[in-house]
Amino acid sequence: MANHKSALKRIRQNEKRRQYNRTFRNRARTYVKQARTTIEGGDVQEAIEATKVAIRDLDMAASRGVIHPGNAARRKSRLMKQLNELQSQS
């Protein structure tokens, strides 16, 4: 356990940030998962809307520093690739 005042404060700050980051990370994962399931479902319009929401949330998480910008870009790229495959099939 920390003995210095500054170290105790750091522990409190880290816990607050962890909780804050966790909400954005979990929300981004949820929207990406929903987008993938709608893409697999086959409805193009629903898939487009779900993908837009997921991309918006990934951008928000990246801009707040919760996830790395490259991580967000990779996830968006993979989502768009799946969406484009669905659109080319229909």
Buried (B, 14 or more C-beta within 10 A) or exposed (E): EEEEEEEEEEEEEEEEEEEEBEEBEEBBBEBBEBBBEBBEEEEBEBBBEBBBBBBEBBBBBBEEEBBEEEBBEEBBEEBEEBBEEBEEEE
